[in-house]
Structure formats: C-alpha cells, structure tokens
Amino acid sequence: MPQVEDIIRRELEVPVEPARAWAALVEPDLLARWYGRPTAPFEAGAEVTLVFQADAGEERARARVLEVREGRSVTYRWVPGTAAQWGDLLDRDAPFDELPTTLVELRVEAMDDPRTSRIRVLEAGFAALPREVAAAMAAGNTGGWEYCLGRLEGVLGAGVAAG
C-alpha cells in the first residue's frame, strides 16, 4: 500500500492588499471564479455545498465551516474528490458528521509591503480517509490546489475589488 501524504501545504504571494485577498477567499462570486461557488455564505457552523464547474460537468462537495476569523482565515471540513473517485464508498446523502472529510484552512497574511499578501492553504486528514481512496485523493487535491491557486493569482491580478 502506498504511503499517503496526509497534509498539503501551498502558498501564494499576490500583489494586492490583504482586504482584496480576503475577499477572494470568502465572497461567493469571487470564489466561483477560482475555486467553487458556495451555496451559502462562509459563516461558522454553516453547511455549504461547493459547486465546481469542471470540463466533465458539474461537481459538488459538501462542507461545514468551522471557523471564520474575519480578514484572516476560514477553516472548514469537506468531502474531497469527485463522485467518480468515491464510487460506492460514499453515501453523499449521509449526515455530514458521518462523512469522510479533510480539514481545509485558507489564510491571508499581510506582508512587509502593505500592497502584498500571502495566501496559505492547508489541507489535512488524507490518511484518515478510506484506504481505497486516500492516496488518490491526496494526489488529486495536491494538483487541484496548484490549479486553483494559479486561477486565484489570475483573478487577483485582474483587479478584484474588495467589499
């Protein structure tokens, strides 16, 4: 059985002030441009579905927001991967607390230059997923975060307005 990478860490420095970077992490219309569209605002305790538009069609991922530190970070648990990756291993209609999830934290940090921000992504918990899918989910999400952060860099470079 292959070793499962349990934690993904990525970061991106962007030439925008922290408020603009924060807006891209929590405002639904901006999130949809680089990640997925949430069906509800990112508020602590909220259960949301993230809707992704992929080449093969729409994908949905259930999530529960654990913490929002305004202007700084949002933390949530979600069911990673696609329906095809999970196959029969996942009952998508089960209560959220019964679903296999990973923990995601998106964080904005100010830099020495007030016109520059660092965005950090941490996703952890792949080793606790069912062994049949754990390695594939970790590998897929590693590539997924690279792709999404590239899109985020493009969105922020296009002059996203905060607020």
Secondary structure, 3 states (H helix, E strand, C coil): CCCCCCEEEEEEEECCCHHHHHHHHHCHHHHHHHCCEECCCCCCCCEEEEEEEECCEEEEEEEEEEEEECCCEEEEEECCCCHHHHHHHCCCCCCHHHCCCEEEEEEEEECCCCCCEEEEEEEECHHHCCCCCHHHHHHHHHHHHHHHHHHHHHHHHCCCCCC
